[in-house]
């Protein structure tokens, strides 16, 4: 659904664990500070303490089995709080919003990673409610070979239930991301195997080109 021209633009930067997304986002925050661009992240998000609490719940390592459906509902609940309390009000005020991850991560991790494409309809129904139809105006995917991403994760140290999953899981997540990138009106796949400086500059250039 097209938004009024006075609204800000919604930009999502996404990618698997070990693609260097966090350092790219830190770079963007520094380069773009002082403008009308607001930063947020998922799971959790600026402007929603409840979504941030759900982040802690859903990322914590656990001994009990966590069902794919449970994950879908938790990520979607956090997203609803985040979109309703922060993303849509900010866009409506005319601010641009850059989100570190969005629904595309749920498709990649919970559906493709978990091998649960049978949950696509269930997810679509939840996502419609969670996002109120808010899709990224610009979607930037950081993509790198899964073995290389695994090496990077190992040297950084795994921090959540997801980044310590096996290589096959992360390969499926990567396939999910690549598939999903095509669904957005405008998407850019950045080769995150290049040097750190090149990747950061590449992402910044894409955002500036889109906004100007
Ligand atoms: P982060 O490391 O980018 O903060 O993300 C935390 C982890 O949460 C990461 O391993 C990916 C995972 N995740 C999902 O599995 N589904 C989702 O919908 C989101 C937003 C993140």
py3Dmol code that shows the C-alpha trace and the ligand (Angstrom):
import py3Dmol

protein = """\
ATOM      1  CA  UNK A   1       0.000   0.000   0.000  1.00  0.00           C
ATOM      2  CA  UNK A   2       1.512   3.340  -1.076  1.00  0.00           C
ATOM      3  CA  UNK A   3       2.041   5.826   1.738  1.00  0.00           C
ATOM      4  CA  UNK A   4       1.361   9.588   1.383  1.00  0.00           C
ATOM      5  CA  UNK A   5       4.331  11.531  -0.075  1.00  0.00           C
ATOM      6  CA  UNK A   6       4.732  13.494   3.173  1.00  0.00           C
ATOM      7  CA  UNK A   7       5.636  10.326   5.076  1.00  0.00           C
ATOM      8  CA  UNK A   8       9.234   9.321   5.735  1.00  0.00           C
ATOM      9  CA  UNK A   9      10.827   6.306   4.062  1.00  0.00           C
ATOM     10  CA  UNK A  10      11.189   2.927   5.706  1.00  0.00           C
ATOM     11  CA  UNK A  11      14.582   1.307   5.103  1.00  0.00           C
ATOM     12  CA  UNK A  12      15.535  -2.162   6.323  1.00  0.00           C
ATOM     13  CA  UNK A  13      19.101  -3.487   6.573  1.00  0.00           C
ATOM     14  CA  UNK A  14      19.101  -7.233   6.967  1.00  0.00           C
ATOM     15  CA  UNK A  15      21.392 -10.245   6.727  1.00  0.00           C
ATOM     16  CA  UNK A  16      22.459 -13.450   8.407  1.00  0.00           C
ATOM     17  CA  UNK A  17      24.621 -13.691  11.516  1.00  0.00           C
ATOM     18  CA  UNK A  18      28.255 -13.011  10.613  1.00  0.00           C
ATOM     19  CA  UNK A  19      27.533 -10.743   7.649  1.00  0.00           C
ATOM     20  CA  UNK A  20      28.867  -7.677   9.522  1.00  0.00           C
ATOM     21  CA  UNK A  21      25.446  -6.038   9.839  1.00  0.00           C
ATOM     22  CA  UNK A  22      26.093  -4.598  13.315  1.00  0.00           C
ATOM     23  CA  UNK A  23      29.228  -2.720  12.283  1.00  0.00           C
ATOM     24  CA  UNK A  24      27.477  -1.437   9.138  1.00  0.00           C
ATOM     25  CA  UNK A  25      24.602  -0.116  11.271  1.00  0.00           C
ATOM     26  CA  UNK A  26      27.062   1.547  13.707  1.00  0.00           C
ATOM     27  CA  UNK A  27      28.761   3.214  10.724  1.00  0.00           C
ATOM     28  CA  UNK A  28      25.417   4.464   9.356  1.00  0.00           C
ATOM     29  CA  UNK A  29      24.448   5.886  12.763  1.00  0.00           C
ATOM     30  CA  UNK A  30      27.675   7.878  12.805  1.00  0.00           C
ATOM     31  CA  UNK A  31      27.480   9.049   9.165  1.00  0.00           C
ATOM     32  CA  UNK A  32      23.794   9.949   9.234  1.00  0.00           C
ATOM     33  CA  UNK A  33      23.514  11.491  12.679  1.00  0.00           C
ATOM     34  CA  UNK A  34      21.847  14.849  13.100  1.00  0.00           C
ATOM     35  CA  UNK A  35      19.429  14.289  10.204  1.00  0.00           C
ATOM     36  CA  UNK A  36      15.798  13.255  10.269  1.00  0.00           C
ATOM     37  CA  UNK A  37      16.713   9.570  10.199  1.00  0.00           C
ATOM     38  CA  UNK A  38      15.815   7.380  13.168  1.00  0.00           C
ATOM     39  CA  UNK A  39      17.410   4.013  13.892  1.00  0.00           C
ATOM     40  CA  UNK A  40      15.780   0.964  15.348  1.00  0.00           C
ATOM     41  CA  UNK A  41      16.202  -2.800  15.452  1.00  0.00           C
ATOM     42  CA  UNK A  42      14.390  -6.113  15.652  1.00  0.00           C
ATOM     43  CA  UNK A  43      13.711  -8.217  17.590  1.00  0.00           C
ATOM     44  CA  UNK A  44      12.815  -5.451  20.018  1.00  0.00           C
ATOM     45  CA  UNK A  45      13.011  -1.883  18.846  1.00  0.00           C
ATOM     46  CA  UNK A  46      13.199   1.749  19.771  1.00  0.00           C
ATOM     47  CA  UNK A  47      10.073   2.990  21.514  1.00  0.00           C
ATOM     48  CA  UNK A  48       8.817  -0.323  22.838  1.00  0.00           C
ATOM     49  CA  UNK A  49      10.144  -1.626  26.155  1.00  0.00           C
ATOM     50  CA  UNK A  50       7.750  -4.569  25.767  1.00  0.00           C
ATOM     51  CA  UNK A  51       9.284  -5.527  22.395  1.00  0.00           C
ATOM     52  CA  UNK A  52      12.749  -5.249  23.980  1.00  0.00           C
ATOM     53  CA  UNK A  53      11.624  -7.604  26.768  1.00  0.00           C
ATOM     54  CA  UNK A  54      10.382 -10.078  24.161  1.00  0.00           C
ATOM     55  CA  UNK A  55      13.837  -9.840  22.507  1.00  0.00           C
ATOM     56  CA  UNK A  56      15.428 -11.085  25.730  1.00  0.00           C
ATOM     57  CA  UNK A  57      12.888 -13.907  25.998  1.00  0.00           C
ATOM     58  CA  UNK A  58      13.208 -15.110  22.415  1.00  0.00           C
ATOM     59  CA  UNK A  59      17.025 -14.938  22.109  1.00  0.00           C
ATOM     60  CA  UNK A  60      17.908 -16.579  25.433  1.00  0.00           C
ATOM     61  CA  UNK A  61      19.501 -20.029  25.214  1.00  0.00           C
ATOM     62  CA  UNK A  62      17.141 -22.693  26.601  1.00  0.00           C
ATOM     63  CA  UNK A  63      17.099 -26.383  27.429  1.00  0.00           C
ATOM     64  CA  UNK A  64      13.436 -26.896  26.532  1.00  0.00           C
ATOM     65  CA  UNK A  65      12.256 -27.336  22.956  1.00  0.00           C
ATOM     66  CA  UNK A  66      11.022 -24.061  21.433  1.00  0.00           C
ATOM     67  CA  UNK A  67       8.404 -24.675  18.754  1.00  0.00           C
ATOM     68  CA  UNK A  68       8.644 -22.836  15.433  1.00  0.00           C
ATOM     69  CA  UNK A  69       5.088 -21.547  15.960  1.00  0.00           C
ATOM     70  CA  UNK A  70       6.070 -20.105  19.356  1.00  0.00           C
ATOM     71  CA  UNK A  71       8.988 -18.258  17.772  1.00  0.00           C
ATOM     72  CA  UNK A  72       6.751 -16.896  15.010  1.00  0.00           C
ATOM     73  CA  UNK A  73       4.234 -15.572  17.507  1.00  0.00           C
ATOM     74  CA  UNK A  74       6.881 -14.007  19.770  1.00  0.00           C
ATOM     75  CA  UNK A  75       8.709 -12.249  16.919  1.00  0.00           C
ATOM     76  CA  UNK A  76       5.381 -11.069  15.495  1.00  0.00           C
ATOM     77  CA  UNK A  77       4.157  -9.794  18.891  1.00  0.00           C
ATOM     78  CA  UNK A  78       7.366  -7.789  19.331  1.00  0.00           C
ATOM     79  CA  UNK A  79       7.002  -6.459  15.770  1.00  0.00           C
ATOM     80  CA  UNK A  80       3.427  -5.307  16.350  1.00  0.00           C
ATOM     81  CA  UNK A  81       4.528  -3.279  19.393  1.00  0.00           C
ATOM     82  CA  UNK A  82       7.509  -1.883  17.494  1.00  0.00           C
ATOM     83  CA  UNK A  83       5.612  -0.922  14.328  1.00  0.00           C
ATOM     84  CA  UNK A  84       2.613   0.499  16.196  1.00  0.00           C
ATOM     85  CA  UNK A  85       4.515   2.477  18.823  1.00  0.00           C
ATOM     86  CA  UNK A  86       7.533   3.601  16.828  1.00  0.00           C
ATOM     87  CA  UNK A  87       7.830   2.886  13.093  1.00  0.00           C
ATOM     88  CA  UNK A  88       4.453   4.114  11.840  1.00  0.00           C
ATOM     89  CA  UNK A  89       4.295   7.228  14.088  1.00  0.00           C
ATOM     90  CA  UNK A  90       7.836   8.186  12.989  1.00  0.00           C
ATOM     91  CA  UNK A  91       7.083   7.696   9.270  1.00  0.00           C
ATOM     92  CA  UNK A  92       3.855   9.646   9.655  1.00  0.00           C
ATOM     93  CA  UNK A  93       5.790  12.562  11.204  1.00  0.00           C
ATOM     94  CA  UNK A  94       8.071  12.577   8.147  1.00  0.00           C
ATOM     95  CA  UNK A  95      11.101  10.893   9.711  1.00  0.00           C
ATOM     96  CA  UNK A  96      12.971   8.250   7.763  1.00  0.00           C
ATOM     97  CA  UNK A  97      13.437   5.019   9.720  1.00  0.00           C
ATOM     98  CA  UNK A  98      16.309   2.558   9.312  1.00  0.00           C
ATOM     99  CA  UNK A  99      15.568  -0.784  10.926  1.00  0.00           C
ATOM    100  CA  UNK A 100      18.184  -3.424  11.669  1.00  0.00           C
ATOM    101  CA  UNK A 101      16.091  -6.469  10.589  1.00  0.00           C
ATOM    102  CA  UNK A 102      12.323  -6.803   9.992  1.00  0.00           C
ATOM    103  CA  UNK A 103       9.778  -9.452   8.865  1.00  0.00           C
ATOM    104  CA  UNK A 104      12.247 -10.730   6.271  1.00  0.00           C
ATOM    105  CA  UNK A 105      14.361 -12.088   9.151  1.00  0.00           C
ATOM    106  CA  UNK A 106      11.392 -14.098  10.431  1.00  0.00           C
ATOM    107  CA  UNK A 107      10.850 -15.593   6.978  1.00  0.00           C
ATOM    108  CA  UNK A 108      14.564 -16.431   6.667  1.00  0.00           C
ATOM    109  CA  UNK A 109      15.126 -17.864  10.167  1.00  0.00           C
ATOM    110  CA  UNK A 110      11.786 -19.296  11.306  1.00  0.00           C
ATOM    111  CA  UNK A 111      10.484 -20.538   7.935  1.00  0.00           C
ATOM    112  CA  UNK A 112      13.572 -21.316   5.814  1.00  0.00           C
ATOM    113  CA  UNK A 113      16.092 -21.934   8.616  1.00  0.00           C
ATOM    114  CA  UNK A 114      13.761 -24.197  10.544  1.00  0.00           C
ATOM    115  CA  UNK A 115      12.641 -25.909   7.311  1.00  0.00           C
ATOM    116  CA  UNK A 116       9.037 -24.910   8.057  1.00  0.00           C
ATOM    117  CA  UNK A 117       7.762 -23.436   4.796  1.00  0.00           C
ATOM    118  CA  UNK A 118       4.463 -25.105   5.677  1.00  0.00           C
ATOM    119  CA  UNK A 119       4.014 -22.248   8.191  1.00  0.00           C
ATOM    120  CA  UNK A 120       4.032 -19.582   5.457  1.00  0.00           C
ATOM    121  CA  UNK A 121       0.241 -18.950   5.605  1.00  0.00           C
ATOM    122  CA  UNK A 122       0.261 -18.844   9.414  1.00  0.00           C
ATOM    123  CA  UNK A 123       3.127 -16.352   9.243  1.00  0.00           C
ATOM    124  CA  UNK A 124       1.449 -14.229   6.537  1.00  0.00           C
ATOM    125  CA  UNK A 125      -1.656 -13.865   8.721  1.00  0.00           C
ATOM    126  CA  UNK A 126       0.385 -12.864  11.768  1.00  0.00           C
ATOM    127  CA  UNK A 127       2.551 -10.527   9.704  1.00  0.00           C
ATOM    128  CA  UNK A 128      -0.410  -8.689   8.221  1.00  0.00           C
ATOM    129  CA  UNK A 129      -1.553  -7.837  11.744  1.00  0.00           C
ATOM    130  CA  UNK A 130       1.969  -7.167  13.080  1.00  0.00           C
ATOM    131  CA  UNK A 131       3.049  -4.770  10.327  1.00  0.00           C
ATOM    132  CA  UNK A 132      -0.269  -3.165   9.297  1.00  0.00           C
ATOM    133  CA  UNK A 133       1.001  -3.652   5.741  1.00  0.00           C
ATOM    134  CA  UNK A 134       4.193  -1.666   6.399  1.00  0.00           C
ATOM    135  CA  UNK A 135       6.771  -2.951   3.881  1.00  0.00           C
ATOM    136  CA  UNK A 136      10.283  -1.557   3.405  1.00  0.00           C
ATOM    137  CA  UNK A 137      10.604   1.173   0.750  1.00  0.00           C
ATOM    138  CA  UNK A 138      14.255   0.162   0.446  1.00  0.00           C
ATOM    139  CA  UNK A 139      15.545  -3.250   1.482  1.00  0.00           C
ATOM    140  CA  UNK A 140      19.290  -3.825   1.789  1.00  0.00           C
ATOM    141  CA  UNK A 141      20.501  -7.384   2.229  1.00  0.00           C
ATOM    142  CA  UNK A 142      24.075  -8.097   3.317  1.00  0.00           C
ATOM    143  CA  UNK A 143      25.003 -11.392   1.742  1.00  0.00           C
ATOM    144  CA  UNK A 144      28.075 -13.519   2.302  1.00  0.00           C
ATOM    145  CA  UNK A 145      29.054 -17.123   1.773  1.00  0.00           C
ATOM    146  CA  UNK A 146      27.757 -19.238   4.722  1.00  0.00           C
ATOM    147  CA  UNK A 147      31.182 -20.772   5.542  1.00  0.00           C
ATOM    148  CA  UNK A 148      32.751 -17.315   5.724  1.00  0.00           C
ATOM    149  CA  UNK A 149      29.905 -16.052   7.936  1.00  0.00           C
ATOM    150  CA  UNK A 150      30.439 -19.048  10.240  1.00  0.00           C
ATOM    151  CA  UNK A 151      34.163 -18.261  10.550  1.00  0.00           C
ATOM    152  CA  UNK A 152      33.286 -14.687  11.491  1.00  0.00           C
ATOM    153  CA  UNK A 153      30.722 -15.844  14.077  1.00  0.00           C
ATOM    154  CA  UNK A 154      33.237 -18.152  15.667  1.00  0.00           C
ATOM    155  CA  UNK A 155      35.840 -15.442  16.007  1.00  0.00           C
ATOM    156  CA  UNK A 156      33.237 -12.999  17.408  1.00  0.00           C
ATOM    157  CA  UNK A 157      31.672 -15.559  19.792  1.00  0.00           C
ATOM    158  CA  UNK A 158      28.056 -16.734  19.445  1.00  0.00           C
ATOM    159  CA  UNK A 159      25.590 -14.689  21.488  1.00  0.00           C
ATOM    160  CA  UNK A 160      22.076 -16.005  20.783  1.00  0.00           C
ATOM    161  CA  UNK A 161      20.214 -19.272  20.280  1.00  0.00           C
ATOM    162  CA  UNK A 162      20.374 -18.666  16.535  1.00  0.00           C
ATOM    163  CA  UNK A 163      23.954 -17.783  15.728  1.00  0.00           C
ATOM    164  CA  UNK A 164      25.243 -20.978  17.318  1.00  0.00           C
ATOM    165  CA  UNK A 165      23.036 -23.183  15.091  1.00  0.00           C
ATOM    166  CA  UNK A 166      24.674 -25.553  12.579  1.00  0.00           C
ATOM    167  CA  UNK A 167      25.939 -24.596   9.111  1.00  0.00           C
ATOM    168  CA  UNK A 168      22.960 -26.211   7.316  1.00  0.00           C
ATOM    169  CA  UNK A 169      20.579 -23.951   9.275  1.00  0.00           C
ATOM    170  CA  UNK A 170      22.519 -20.840   8.261  1.00  0.00           C
ATOM    171  CA  UNK A 171      22.683 -21.965   4.624  1.00  0.00           C
ATOM    172  CA  UNK A 172      18.886 -22.317   4.628  1.00  0.00           C
ATOM    173  CA  UNK A 173      18.571 -18.873   6.271  1.00  0.00           C
ATOM    174  CA  UNK A 174      20.766 -17.383   3.545  1.00  0.00           C
ATOM    175  CA  UNK A 175      18.611 -18.985   0.825  1.00  0.00           C
ATOM    176  CA  UNK A 176      15.537 -17.546   2.559  1.00  0.00           C
ATOM    177  CA  UNK A 177      17.003 -14.060   2.597  1.00  0.00           C
ATOM    178  CA  UNK A 178      17.964 -14.182  -1.081  1.00  0.00           C
ATOM    179  CA  UNK A 179      14.503 -15.417  -1.999  1.00  0.00           C
ATOM    180  CA  UNK A 180      12.790 -12.794   0.144  1.00  0.00           C
ATOM    181  CA  UNK A 181      14.830  -9.857  -1.174  1.00  0.00           C
ATOM    182  CA  UNK A 182      12.941 -10.107  -4.472  1.00  0.00           C
ATOM    183  CA  UNK A 183       9.594  -9.468  -2.807  1.00  0.00           C
ATOM    184  CA  UNK A 184      10.167  -5.798  -2.026  1.00  0.00           C
ATOM    185  CA  UNK A 185       9.531  -2.853  -4.362  1.00  0.00           C
ATOM    186  CA  UNK A 186      13.221  -1.901  -4.211  1.00  0.00           C
ATOM    187  CA  UNK A 187      15.941  -4.180  -2.904  1.00  0.00           C
ATOM    188  CA  UNK A 188      19.720  -4.212  -3.098  1.00  0.00           C
ATOM    189  CA  UNK A 189      21.923  -7.199  -2.358  1.00  0.00           C
ATOM    190  CA  UNK A 190      25.329  -6.074  -1.092  1.00  0.00           C
ATOM    191  CA  UNK A 191      28.302  -8.417  -1.345  1.00  0.00           C
ATOM    192  CA  UNK A 192      29.373  -8.541   2.318  1.00  0.00           C
ATOM    193  CA  UNK A 193      32.425 -10.624   1.423  1.00  0.00           C
ATOM    194  CA  UNK A 194      34.217  -7.434   0.347  1.00  0.00           C
ATOM    195  CA  UNK A 195      36.352  -5.357   2.720  1.00  0.00           C
ATOM    196  CA  UNK A 196      34.639  -3.879   5.761  1.00  0.00           C
ATOM    197  CA  UNK A 197      35.185  -0.323   4.452  1.00  0.00           C
ATOM    198  CA  UNK A 198      33.780  -1.153   1.001  1.00  0.00           C
ATOM    199  CA  UNK A 199      30.658  -2.806   2.425  1.00  0.00           C
ATOM    200  CA  UNK A 200      29.928   0.137   4.734  1.00  0.00           C
ATOM    201  CA  UNK A 201      30.429   2.681   1.943  1.00  0.00           C
ATOM    202  CA  UNK A 202      28.336   0.626  -0.442  1.00  0.00           C
ATOM    203  CA  UNK A 203      25.380   0.539   1.972  1.00  0.00           C
ATOM    204  CA  UNK A 204      25.675   4.261   2.767  1.00  0.00           C
ATOM    205  CA  UNK A 205      25.782   5.124  -0.966  1.00  0.00           C
ATOM    206  CA  UNK A 206      22.651   3.056  -1.640  1.00  0.00           C
ATOM    207  CA  UNK A 207      20.750   4.820   1.150  1.00  0.00           C
ATOM    208  CA  UNK A 208      21.840   8.306   0.067  1.00  0.00           C
ATOM    209  CA  UNK A 209      21.029   7.541  -3.576  1.00  0.00           C
ATOM    210  CA  UNK A 210      17.545   6.391  -2.529  1.00  0.00           C
ATOM    211  CA  UNK A 211      16.814   9.347  -0.254  1.00  0.00           C
ATOM    212  CA  UNK A 212      18.137  12.097  -2.524  1.00  0.00           C
TER     213      UNK A 212
END
"""
ligand_1 = """\
21
LIG
P 20.775 -9.546 15.832
O 21.996 -10.354 16.116
O 20.771 -8.960 14.478
O 20.444 -8.582 16.922
O 19.543 -10.597 15.803
C 19.302 -11.461 16.838
C 18.977 -12.847 16.349
O 17.557 -12.976 16.169
C 19.621 -13.276 15.059
O 20.302 -14.516 15.277
C 18.474 -13.490 14.111
C 17.295 -13.744 15.015
N 15.990 -13.337 14.479
C 15.078 -14.319 14.109
O 15.365 -15.510 14.215
N 13.862 -13.922 13.632
C 13.491 -12.612 13.524
O 12.371 -12.300 13.094
C 14.450 -11.598 13.917
C 14.083 -10.156 13.805
C 15.687 -12.013 14.376
"""
view = py3Dmol.view(width=600, height=400)
view.addModel(protein, "pdb")
view.setStyle({"model": 0}, {"cartoon": {"style": "trace"}})
view.addModel(ligand_1, "xyz")
view.setStyle({"model": 1}, {"stick": {}})
view.zoomTo()
view.show()
